[in-house]
Amino acid sequence: MTGPAARGTPRAPGATVAAIVVTYRRRDLLAESLTALAAQERPPDRVIVVDNASDDGTAAMVRERFPDADLLVLPRNTGGAGGFAAGMARALAGDPDLLWLLDDDTVPEPGALRALLAARDRTAGPGVPATLLASRVVWTDGRDHPMNTPRPKPRASAAERAAARAAGCVPIRSASFVSVLVDAAAVRARGLPVADYFLWNDDFEFTTRLLRGRRGLLCPDSVVVHKTRTFGGADADPGDRFYYEVRNKIWLFTGSRGLAPPERVLYAGSTVRRWSRTFAGSSDRAVLRRALVRGARAGVFGRPRPTADLLREIGVEVPSHDGDAP
């Protein structure tokens, strides 16, 4: 890795930041993301790359082009959920103040981290700074990416909205792992992402759990580009992967501590509406129906494995405090 943090110059004053990038078979996009991390106006103090057993030369590329990155190669693909859980566990062992979570197809603008940290400082005032700050996520043409729009906080008080405005931010209830800065102490207290989710809803479950009773903010001054193949939202046709959406939503609504009872009703209703749009726009509803049945069965009759057990199975050291993760 190149850049000020990698060359051994003193780190910027203030909180220490460990960036965590999870990747799977996207070597070229990962290289672009890591290059952008090195070019940050305020670079992270440590960069952890979690390779989910890619078979496209990802690990070799990281070792050759970004030798200062902390590369964690997993023995099998654990999905985004397992990858972020493993990366956070690795980061917490180094006792950072903050964790910056990014997908491998996320390219942060040069001022992205600096803007997040500045907004965090503005939220502190005489009290505790915000627990989570999310970047504004745009697609390759500059439009806000609908797949990664943080959910506004329902019924945020006038005082909350005013405090957020003073920091140049907006109150939110959840965010995606595309670019989010989280307080490491809160992760130690509330627990890692649920690794067994594998794909989808892991970031929603984790951030709602992290933010219950705490402050989360969208920081529009921090901009990242999410280089997905197409521009679209969460209601796009997922095909057979709809299984994970259904199973994990059932697990979330029935087992997560992230949502209060009124919120469960609110988000369950929005989920049903989104699923209806997904079916309406699908070119193969039979595939979705089969995935729905399988996912519902797995969600109702199964429970996610403890994250600590899954991480130990793949050789990742587990933090001594794993909070109240389900």
N, C-alpha and C positions, 0 to 999 in steps of 0.2 A: 504494500500500500504506500502511496506517496502522499505528501501533504505535511503540514506543520506537525500534526499529532504523531505521524509516523516517523518523522526525522529526529524525534527525540528532543525537540525544543520544549521549554516549559509549557504546560497546559494553561489554557485561559483560566483566570481566577473564577471562583464561584463553584457551583455544583459540578461534580464529576458525572459524565454521561457515557454510558455504554450503549452503543448502537447494536441492534440485533437484526440481522437479515436472514430470512429463511428462504432456501432455494431448492428447486427440483427441476432438473433438465432445462434450464434456461440460462446457459452459460453466457451468451452474448449480452442478454439483458442484465444479468448479474454484474458483468464487467462494467457496464454503463452505470449501474447503480453505485457500485463501489468507487468508481472514478468520481462520481458526483459527491459522495461522502467525503472523499479526500480533498475535494475542492471547496468544502464548506468554509464560509467566512469565519465561523467558529466551529472547527472540526470536533467530532466526538473524541473522547479520551481513549476509547477502546472500541474496536469493531469486531463483533463476533459473527461469523458466517456459519450457519447451520445448513449442511448439505444433506438432504433427505435421500441419501443413497442414489444420487444421479449417476447415469451411465453414459454421459455425454462429454466427459473430460472436465467437468466443473471443478473438482477438487484440484486437479493438476493446474488448471488455469489460475485458481486462487493462489496456490503455492508459488507459481512462477511470477505472476503479475502483481500480487498484493501480499508479499511475504510477511508484512507486519500484522495482517489480519489474523485473528484467533479463529482457526478453522476447526469446526466440529463436524466430523463425518459420521453420520448415523449408519448402523448396520442394515437398516431397512427404512422404507418410506413410511413415516409416521404422520404424514399430512401436515398441513399448516398448524393444526392444533398441537400435535406432538412436537413439531419443530420449534414453535415459539416457547412451549413449556421447557424444552431442553435448553434452548438458548437463554431463557431467563434464569434457569437454574444455574447454568454456567456463569452468567453475569453476576448473579447475587453472591457467588462465592468470592468475588473480588471486591465486594462492599461498595458499589457505586451509589451515588445519590439518586440518579435518574436512569431510566431505560428508554431508549428510542427504538420503537418497533417498526420495521419496514418490510414490505414484500420485495421479492427480487426483481419485480418489474416496475418498481417505484424509483423515479429519478428526482431527487430533491433539488430545487433551485438553490443557488449558492447561499442565500440568506435564510434558508428554511429553519435550521436549528437555532441560529441566532435569534430569529423572530420568536420561536417558541420559548426560549429562555427569557427573552425580554418581557414577553407577555406574562410569564410565570412570575417574574420579579414584580411586575406591576400589580399582580393579584395579591401579593403577600401583605403589603401595607403593614399594619401593626399585628396582623394575625398570621395564619398558616396559608401558604400559597396553594393554588389549585392542585388537586391530585393528578389530574389528567389534562393535557392540552393536545388537541388534534389539529393537523394542518388542513388547509384548503386543498382538496384533491381535484386536479383538472385532467382532462384527456389530452391527447397529443395536439388537438387543435385549439386548446385553451378553454374549452367549455368545462363547466363544473361537471365532474363525473358522477352520474346518478347512482352508480354502484357503491360509492363511498361517502355519501352525504351523511354526516353524523345526525343522529336523531335529536331534535331539540328537546329540552327538558320540559315535560308537560307541567303546566301550572307553576312555572318558576315565579317566585315572588317579585314584586316591583324592586325590592332592594337587591335581589340577585341579578336582575336584568340591568339595573343601574351600575352595579359594581362591575359586571362584565363589560358593559359599554365603556366604562372608564378605562378599562384595560384594552379596549379595542377588540373585544371578543363577544361571543354569544354563548349562553348556557346550553349545555348538551347533556343528554342522559346516557349516550353510548357512542362508540366510534369503532372504526375498523382498524385492522393492523397495517393498513397501507402506510400511514405515518402518524404515530401517536407517541407522545412523551408522557411517561408515567412515573410516579414517585415510587422509588424502590422500597421504601419503608411500608407503603400501603400494600405492595405486592407481598411482602413478607407477612403482613398482618392478615390479608384477605386470601392469599393463596395464588398458585399458578393457574394458567388456563387448564381446562379439562382436556388432557391429551387424547382421551379416547373419542372425542368428537371427530377427530381425523380431519374433516372438511366441513366448513360452513357452521355459522352460529357460534363458533368458539370465541371470536372476538366480541360478539354481542353479549354472550354470557359473562365473559371475563370483565368487560368494561362496565356492565351494569352492576356486577358484584363489587367491583372496585369502587364505583361511584355511589353506591347506596349510602345516603347520608353525607356525601362529600361532593366537592365541586369539580365539574368537568367543563371545559371550554373549547369552543372552536376558535382558532386563531387565524383569521383570513390573511394576515401578513405573511404567514408561513405557507409557501406554495410548493407542492410536489406534483410531478406528472406521473399518472398511472398509465403505463403503456400496455393496456389490454388490447387484444386483437380488434375488438369491436366496441362501439359506444353503446352502453345500455345499462339498465338497472337490474335489480335483484329479481324481477319478475320475468326475465328472459328464460326461454325454454332450456332447462338443465338436462333433459333426457333422463337417463338412468340414475344420474347423480342426485335426482330429486329425493332418493332414498335418504341421503344424509340430511337434507333439509327437514324432512318429516320426522325422522328419528330424533334428531338433535333438538328440534323445537319441542317435542314431547318431553324429552329429558329436561330441557330448560324450564318449561312451564311447571313441571311436576317436581323437580328436584333442586333447582338452583336457588341460592339465597339472594340472588341479584335483584329480584323484582318483588315489590310489595304486592299484596293481594289485588288492590285496584289496578295496579300496573299489569298484572297478569291478564286481567280481563281486557284491558285496553290493547295490549300487544297481541293477544290471541285473536282479537277481532281484526286487527290490521293484517295479521298473518293469513287468516281465512280469505280476506279480500285480495291479497297478493297472490295466493294460490289460485284463486278464481281467474285472475288475469293471466297467470301462467298457463292454465288449462285452455283458456280462450284463445291464446296466441300460439298454442303448440301445433306442430305439424304431425305429431304422432302421440295422440292422447292415450293410446293403449300402453305405451312405454311408461308414461307418467302414472297411469292407474296402477300398474304393477309395482312401480317404485313406491307409490303411496301406501299400498297394502303392506309391502315388506317393511317400509319404514315405520308404519303405525304399529305393526306387530313387534318389531325390535324395540321401539320406544316404550310401549306399554309393558312388555314382558321382560325387558332387560334393563340394566342400569350400567352407566359408564364405569369402567374399571378405575380404581384409584390412580391418580396421576403418578404418585410416588412409585407405585408398583411397576407401571409401564416404563418409567424412566430408568429405574434400576435394571429392568430387563434389557434395555439397550445400552447399559453401561454408563449412564449419566448420573453424577453425584447429585443427590437431592438435598436441598436446603434443610437445615434443622427445623425451621418453622415454616410450615406449609399452610398456615392460616385456616380458613374455614371453607376451602374449596369443596364442592360436593364430591 
